[in-house]
Amino acid sequence: MLRFFIFVSVLIFPLVFVGCSSTSQYLDAGRQARDGGQYRMALEQFELYLSKREADTALTAEFEELRRLYLDQQIDRAIALLRREEDKTVPRYVEALRILEETNKWGGSRDEHVRRAERELSAALQATQLQAREVTFALRGALRSEDVELARKYFLRAKKLDPASPLLSTLEPELARLAFLSLKPDLERFLRLPENGWFQAKALLTQYAENTHLSERWTEELYRMLQELRSGAVPEESLSGPIF
């Protein structure tokens, strides 16, 4: 029995040690990258380390602080591009939006400072002569920042430039859902009216759909969501899906 215990100790303990040592390399590499200002690389190393360890409150807090540093760094880069007076061209705005799109992986579209930066960048695009691809990209930024009015304007411009765009057809459902959410308080108020509430609520959606040039399919989808709202069958989470 003693021999067996010695055999297991000799065989297993080095493997455990090597495993711990290998895992700790992620943490060491992450901290080195952070100290060198390479926040994205640091985040990736921290994420690898945390995925292989049990929950650690101190390290989780360190990871969250690193995430905030990275977001601030990326937003500063994007806004610096936006404010370069000597070269305010469409590609610079588009590149700034791409930075924020990549940032969203770590920050999420609901981080308020990310959304604020996206709104600022999207608004800057509005005053620029854009091609269909850039307008569609700006539309995605407006949808992710949940700016329904700016998204509506970009949707109209994109439709005018390239009405058959496949990407545009994938963004229309997100615009419809976002519009419904933004109109939901008014729709609920109309539905509580003792008379003609349904017709007023439907008229509000009709007006939005016509002003936005939504397709017949998604206009009908708005009516369907209104019907479900009236019957109380619309769970909140079903209306707040991811916006890409």
C-alpha positions in Angstrom: 0.0 0.0 0.0 2.8 2.3 0.9 4.5 1.6 -2.4 1.3 2.3 -4.3 1.0 5.7 -2.5 4.6 6.6 -3.3 4.0 5.6 -6.9 0.9 7.7 -7.3 2.6 10.7 -5.5 5.6 10.5 -7.9 3.3 10.2 -10.9 0.5 12.7 -10.1 2.1 15.5 -8.2 4.4 16.7 -11.0 1.5 16.7 -13.4 -0.6 18.8 -11.0 2.4 21.2 -10.6 2.9 21.4 -14.3 -0.8 22.1 -14.8 -0.8 24.9 -12.3 2.4 26.3 -13.6 1.0 26.3 -17.2 -2.2 28.0 -16.1 -0.3 30.7 -14.1 1.6 31.6 -17.3 -1.7 33.1 -18.7 -2.0 35.3 -15.6 1.7 36.4 -15.8 1.4 37.1 -19.5 -1.8 39.0 -18.9 -0.3 41.3 -16.3 2.8 41.9 -18.4 0.6 42.9 -21.4 -1.5 45.1 -19.2 1.6 46.9 -17.8 2.8 47.5 -21.4 -0.6 49.0 -22.3 -1.6 46.1 -24.5 -5.0 45.8 -22.9 -6.7 43.5 -25.5 -3.9 40.9 -25.3 -4.1 41.2 -21.5 -7.9 40.6 -21.6 -7.4 37.5 -23.7 -4.8 36.1 -21.3 -6.9 36.8 -18.2 -9.9 35.2 -19.8 -7.9 32.0 -20.5 -6.6 32.0 -17.0 -10.1 32.5 -15.4 -11.6 29.8 -17.7 -9.3 27.3 -16.2 -9.6 28.2 -12.5 -12.4 28.4 -10.0 -14.1 31.7 -9.3 -11.7 34.2 -7.7 -13.2 37.4 -6.5 -10.0 39.4 -6.5 -9.0 38.3 -10.0 -12.5 38.9 -11.3 -12.3 42.5 -10.1 -8.8 42.8 -11.7 -10.3 41.5 -14.9 -13.2 44.1 -14.8 -10.8 46.9 -14.2 -8.7 45.8 -17.1 -11.8 45.6 -19.3 -12.6 49.2 -18.4 -9.1 50.3 -19.3 -9.4 48.6 -22.6 -12.8 50.2 -23.4 -11.5 53.6 -22.5 -8.4 53.1 -24.7 -10.5 52.0 -27.7 -13.0 54.8 -27.4 -10.2 57.3 -27.1 -8.8 55.9 -30.3 -12.1 56.1 -32.1 -12.8 59.7 -31.0 -9.3 60.7 -31.9 -9.9 59.5 -35.4 -13.2 61.4 -35.5 -11.6 64.7 -34.4 -8.6 64.8 -36.8 -9.4 68.0 -38.6 -6.9 67.6 -41.4 -8.4 64.4 -42.7 -12.2 64.1 -42.0 -13.0 61.5 -44.6 -15.5 58.7 -44.7 -12.9 56.0 -44.2 -11.8 57.5 -40.9 -15.4 57.5 -39.6 -15.9 54.0 -40.8 -12.6 52.9 -39.1 -13.7 54.5 -35.9 -17.0 52.6 -36.0 -15.1 49.4 -36.7 -13.0 50.0 -33.5 -16.2 50.3 -31.5 -17.6 47.2 -33.1 -14.6 45.2 -32.0 -14.8 46.9 -28.6 -18.3 45.6 -28.2 -16.9 42.1 -27.7 -15.6 43.1 -24.3 -17.9 46.0 -23.4 -21.3 45.1 -24.8 -23.6 47.5 -26.6 -25.3 48.4 -23.3 -22.2 50.0 -21.8 -23.3 53.6 -21.6 -19.9 55.1 -22.6 -19.7 52.8 -25.6 -23.2 53.8 -26.7 -22.4 57.5 -26.2 -19.3 57.2 -28.4 -21.2 55.3 -31.0 -23.9 58.0 -31.1 -21.2 60.7 -31.5 -19.6 58.8 -34.4 -22.8 58.0 -36.1 -24.0 61.6 -35.9 -20.7 62.7 -37.5 -21.4 60.3 -40.4 -24.8 62.0 -41.0 -23.2 65.1 -42.4 -20.9 63.2 -44.8 -21.6 62.0 -48.3 -21.6 58.3 -48.0 -21.7 55.2 -50.2 -24.3 52.5 -49.5 -21.8 50.3 -47.6 -20.8 53.1 -45.3 -24.4 54.1 -44.7 -25.3 50.5 -43.8 -22.4 50.3 -41.5 -23.5 53.5 -39.8 -27.0 52.0 -39.5 -25.5 49.1 -37.6 -23.8 51.5 -35.2 -27.0 53.4 -34.6 -29.0 50.2 -34.0 -26.4 49.0 -31.5 -26.4 52.3 -29.7 -30.2 52.0 -29.7 -30.7 55.4 -31.3 -34.0 54.7 -33.1 -34.3 58.0 -34.8 -30.8 58.0 -36.2 -31.2 54.4 -37.3 -34.4 55.3 -39.1 -32.6 58.1 -41.0 -29.8 55.7 -42.0 -32.2 53.0 -43.0 -34.0 55.5 -45.4 -30.7 56.6 -46.9 -29.4 53.0 -47.3 -32.7 52.0 -49.0 -32.4 54.9 -51.4 -28.8 54.0 -52.3 -29.2 50.2 -52.5 -32.7 49.0 -51.9 -31.8 45.4 -52.8 -28.9 45.2 -50.3 -28.9 41.7 -48.5 -27.4 43.3 -45.4 -30.1 45.9 -45.3 -32.7 43.1 -45.2 -31.0 41.6 -42.2 -31.0 44.9 -40.3 -34.7 45.7 -41.0 -36.0 43.3 -38.4 -33.7 44.8 -35.8 -34.9 48.3 -36.7 -38.5 47.1 -36.4 -38.0 45.6 -33.0 -36.1 48.6 -31.7 -38.8 50.9 -33.0 -41.5 48.8 -31.3 -39.6 49.0 -28.0 -39.2 52.8 -28.3 -42.9 53.2 -29.0 -44.0 50.7 -26.4 -44.9 53.2 -23.7 -47.2 55.1 -26.1 -48.7 51.9 -27.4 -49.5 50.7 -23.9 -51.0 54.1 -23.1 -53.3 53.9 -26.1 -54.3 50.3 -25.3 -55.4 51.4 -21.9 -57.9 53.9 -23.4 -61.6 52.8 -23.0 -62.4 53.7 -26.6 -60.4 53.5 -29.9 -57.2 52.6 -28.1 -56.4 49.8 -30.5 -56.9 51.9 -33.6 -54.8 54.7 -32.2 -52.0 52.3 -31.3 -52.1 50.7 -34.8 -52.2 54.1 -36.4 -49.0 55.1 -34.6 -47.2 52.0 -35.9 -48.6 52.6 -39.4 -47.2 56.1 -39.4 -43.8 54.9 -38.3 -43.7 52.1 -40.9 -44.8 54.5 -43.7 -42.3 57.2 -42.6 -39.5 54.6 -42.5 -40.5 52.7 -45.7 -40.6 49.4 -43.8 -41.5 46.4 -46.0 -45.0 45.0 -45.9 -43.7 42.0 -44.1 -42.2 44.0 -41.2 -45.1 46.3 -41.0 -47.3 43.3 -40.5 -44.9 42.0 -37.9 -45.3 45.3 -36.0 -49.0 44.7 -36.0 -48.5 41.2 -34.7 -46.4 42.4 -31.8 -49.0 45.0 -31.0 -51.7 42.3 -30.9 -49.5 40.2 -28.6 -48.9 43.3 -26.4 -52.7 43.8 -26.2 -53.2 40.2 -25.1 -50.3 40.5 -22.6 -48.4 37.7 -24.4 -45.2 39.6 -25.2 -42.5 38.9 -22.7 -40.0 41.7 -22.4 -37.0 39.6 -23.3 -38.6 38.6 -26.7 -38.5 42.3 -27.7 -34.9 43.0 -26.7 -32.9 40.6 -28.7 -29.3 41.2 -29.8 -28.7 44.1 -32.2 -25.9 43.4 -34.7 
